[in-house]
């Protein structure tokens, strides 16, 4: 299994925990954790060369 897939699995687990959270602070915490794991997965995909980097704010691929 790819590292980015493991990160996405962690994000899904956090979202499941958020759905079952008993308080709003816990819901927000798990949601932020899921966002973090998802960001790590996207970064890992880029590091693995599976996606083209995008220049922030322009939506254009980076050219070196």
MDTraj code that builds the backbone (N, CA, C; nanometers):
import mdtraj as md
import numpy as np

residues = "UNK UNK UNK UNK UNK UNK UNK UNK UNK UNK UNK UNK UNK UNK UNK UNK UNK UNK UNK UNK UNK UNK UNK UNK UNK UNK UNK UNK UNK UNK UNK UNK UNK UNK UNK UNK UNK UNK UNK UNK UNK UNK UNK UNK UNK UNK UNK UNK UNK UNK UNK UNK UNK UNK UNK UNK UNK UNK UNK UNK UNK UNK UNK UNK".split()
xyz = np.array([
    [0.0858, -0.1182, 0.0000],
    [0.0000, 0.0000, 0.0000],
    [0.0901, 0.1241, 0.0000],
    [0.0533, 0.2217, -0.0818],
    [0.1299, 0.3450, -0.0887],
    [0.1134, 0.4265, 0.0391],
    [0.2154, 0.5048, 0.0685],
    [0.2116, 0.5900, 0.1873],
    [0.0928, 0.6864, 0.1820],
    [0.0663, 0.7433, 0.0635],
    [-0.0443, 0.8381, 0.0523],
    [-0.1788, 0.7698, 0.0790],
    [-0.1905, 0.6427, 0.0428],
    [-0.3142, 0.5689, 0.0725],
    [-0.3319, 0.5505, 0.2232],
    [-0.2227, 0.5273, 0.2931],
    [-0.2299, 0.5156, 0.4388],
    [-0.2733, 0.6486, 0.5008],
    [-0.2216, 0.7590, 0.4463],
    [-0.2616, 0.8905, 0.4958],
    [-0.4108, 0.9141, 0.4721],
    [-0.4604, 0.8736, 0.3548],
    [-0.6037, 0.8896, 0.3255],
    [-0.6888, 0.8016, 0.4168],
    [-0.6374, 0.6836, 0.4478],
    [-0.7081, 0.5955, 0.5413],
    [-0.7173, 0.6609, 0.6790],
    [-0.6088, 0.7241, 0.7223],
    [-0.6109, 0.7965, 0.8497],
    [-0.7116, 0.9109, 0.8449],
    [-0.7179, 0.9814, 0.7321],
    [-0.8144, 1.0901, 0.7170],
    [-0.9568, 1.0365, 0.7285],
    [-0.9837, 0.9242, 0.6641],
    [-1.1172, 0.8634, 0.6728],
    [-1.1502, 0.8229, 0.8160],
    [-1.0527, 0.7684, 0.8869],
    [-1.0754, 0.7305, 1.0266],
    [-1.1099, 0.8528, 1.1109],
    [-1.0399, 0.9641, 1.0861],
    [-1.0684, 1.0867, 1.1604],
    [-1.2094, 1.1378, 1.1293],
    [-1.2509, 1.1271, 1.0036],
    [-1.3864, 1.1713, 0.9680],
    [-1.4911, 1.0833, 1.0358],
    [-1.4633, 0.9540, 1.0459],
    [-1.5555, 0.8646, 1.1172],
    [-1.5646, 0.9033, 1.2641],
    [-1.4508, 0.9363, 1.3232],
    [-1.4514, 0.9807, 1.4628],
    [-1.5270, 1.1121, 1.4775],
    [-1.5128, 1.2008, 1.3809],
    [-1.5830, 1.3293, 1.3853],
    [-1.7341, 1.3079, 1.3818],
    [-1.7789, 1.2132, 1.2998],
    [-1.9226, 1.1854, 1.2916],
    [-1.9787, 1.1365, 1.4246],
    [-1.8947, 1.0692, 1.5036],
    [-1.9394, 1.0145, 1.6313],
    [-1.9023, 1.1021, 1.7509],
    [-1.8437, 1.2179, 1.7231],
    [-1.7988, 1.3054, 1.8323],
    [-1.9171, 1.3502, 1.9170],
    [-1.8938, 1.3568, 2.0460],
    [-2.0006, 1.3936, 2.1388],
    [-2.0019, 1.5424, 2.1708],
    [-1.9033, 1.6149, 2.1217],
    [-1.8999, 1.7587, 2.1473],
    [-1.8502, 1.8312, 2.0232],
    [-1.8827, 1.9588, 2.0158],
    [-1.8390, 2.0380, 1.9021],
    [-1.6866, 2.0520, 1.8974],
    [-1.6191, 2.0750, 2.0109],
    [-1.4725, 2.0817, 2.0041],
    [-1.4089, 1.9523, 1.9511],
    [-1.4618, 1.8385, 1.9918],
    [-1.4087, 1.7109, 1.9433],
    [-1.4346, 1.6965, 1.7938],
    [-1.5540, 1.7348, 1.7497],
    [-1.5863, 1.7298, 1.6065],
    [-1.4877, 1.8146, 1.5271],
    [-1.4625, 1.9367, 1.5723],
    [-1.3704, 2.0259, 1.5015],
    [-1.2283, 1.9699, 1.5020],
    [-1.1872, 1.9129, 1.6136],
    [-1.0527, 1.8566, 1.6247],
    [-1.0339, 1.7433, 1.5238],
    [-1.1278, 1.6492, 1.5207],
    [-1.1161, 1.5369, 1.4274],
    [-1.1248, 1.5833, 1.2820],
    [-1.2052, 1.6843, 1.2562],
    [-1.2163, 1.7376, 1.1207],
    [-1.0836, 1.8002, 1.0778],
    [-1.0213, 1.8769, 1.1676],
    [-0.8898, 1.9365, 1.1362],
    [-0.7844, 1.8281, 1.1162],
    [-0.7908, 1.7237, 1.1952],
    [-0.6960, 1.6132, 1.1785],
    [-0.7147, 1.5471, 1.0423],
    [-0.8388, 1.5279, 1.0016],
    [-0.8664, 1.4689, 0.8704],
    [-0.8117, 1.5579, 0.7592],
    [-0.8287, 1.6889, 0.7727],
    [-0.7756, 1.7807, 0.6724],
    [-0.6232, 1.7711, 0.6656],
    [-0.5604, 1.7592, 0.7801],
    [-0.4150, 1.7456, 0.7838],
    [-0.3667, 1.6183, 0.7161],
    [-0.4326, 1.5062, 0.7452],
    [-0.3956, 1.3802, 0.6819],
    [-0.4165, 1.3866, 0.5312],
    [-0.5261, 1.4512, 0.4898],
    [-0.5525, 1.4631, 0.3462],
    [-0.4436, 1.5481, 0.2784],
    [-0.4024, 1.6553, 0.3435],
    [-0.2956, 1.7401, 0.2890],
    [-0.1647, 1.6610, 0.2785],
    [-0.1357, 1.5802, 0.3790],
    [-0.0159, 1.4965, 0.3732],
    [-0.0226, 1.3970, 0.2577],
    [-0.1400, 1.3413, 0.2333],
    [-0.1563, 1.2467, 0.1226],
    [-0.1302, 1.3150, -0.0118],
    [-0.1835, 1.4355, -0.0274],
    [-0.1609, 1.5087, -0.1523],
    [-0.0130, 1.5410, -0.1693],
    [0.0521, 1.5807, -0.0613],
    [0.1953, 1.6117, -0.0658],
    [0.2760, 1.4875, -0.1008],
    [0.2392, 1.3742, -0.0427],
    [0.3110, 1.2503, -0.0711],
    [0.2932, 1.2106, -0.2170],
    [0.1729, 1.2279, -0.2720],
    [0.1516, 1.2001, -0.4138],
    [0.2445, 1.2850, -0.4994],
    [0.2600, 1.4130, -0.4615],
    [0.3507, 1.5010, -0.5350],
    [0.4944, 1.4526, -0.5218],
    [0.5361, 1.4181, -0.3995],
    [0.6729, 1.3707, -0.3780],
    [0.7004, 1.2422, -0.4556],
    [0.5990, 1.1593, -0.4716],
    [0.6136, 1.0340, -0.5455],
    [0.6035, 1.0544, -0.6967],
    [0.5813, 1.1787, -0.7400],
    [0.5737, 1.2088, -0.8827],
    [0.4437, 1.1672, -0.9483],
    [0.3391, 1.1497, -0.8695],
    [0.2116, 1.1040, -0.9238],
    [0.1212, 1.2188, -0.9674],
    [0.1491, 1.3388, -0.9204],
    [0.0709, 1.4556, -0.9605],
    [0.1670, 1.5683, -0.9975],
    [0.1207, 1.6583, -1.0819],
    [0.1998, 1.7733, -1.1220],
    [0.1808, 1.8837, -1.0204],
    [0.2889, 1.9444, -0.9743],
    [0.2745, 2.0553, -0.8806],
    [0.2018, 2.1723, -0.9456],
    [0.1250, 2.2438, -0.8655],
    [0.0484, 2.3573, -0.9152],
    [0.0977, 2.4827, -0.8453],
    [0.1174, 2.5883, -0.9222],
    [0.1598, 2.7158, -0.8655],
    [0.0434, 2.7741, -0.7870],
    [0.0615, 2.8026, -0.6578],
    [-0.0483, 2.8519, -0.5746],
    [-0.1093, 2.9813, -0.6311],
    [-0.2388, 2.9839, -0.6379],
    [-0.3105, 3.1033, -0.6813],
    [-0.3280, 3.1154, -0.8304],
    [-0.2590, 3.0336, -0.9073],
    [-0.2688, 3.0451, -1.0523],
    [-0.3275, 2.9201, -1.1171],
    [-0.3148, 2.8077, -1.0510],
    [-0.3665, 2.6839, -1.1075],
    [-0.2839, 2.6335, -1.2246],
    [-0.1601, 2.6832, -1.2373],
    [-0.0745, 2.6413, -1.3475],
    [0.0371, 2.5523, -1.2939],
    [0.0754, 2.4502, -1.3720],
    [0.1869, 2.3668, -1.3284],
    [0.3150, 2.4471, -1.3179],
    [0.3993, 2.4095, -1.2239],
    [0.5303, 2.4731, -1.2085],
    [0.6229, 2.4266, -1.3198],
    [0.7019, 2.5161, -1.3695],
    [0.8015, 2.4814, -1.4716],
    [0.9374, 2.5187, -1.4166],
    [1.0320, 2.4278, -1.4271],
    [1.1668, 2.4554, -1.3771],
    [1.2580, 2.4888, -1.4916],
])
top = md.Topology()
chain = top.add_chain()
for i, resn in enumerate(residues, 1):
    res = top.add_residue(resn, chain, resSeq=i)
    for name in ("N", "CA", "C"):
        top.add_atom(name, md.element.get_by_symbol(name[0]), res)
traj = md.Trajectory(xyz[None], top)
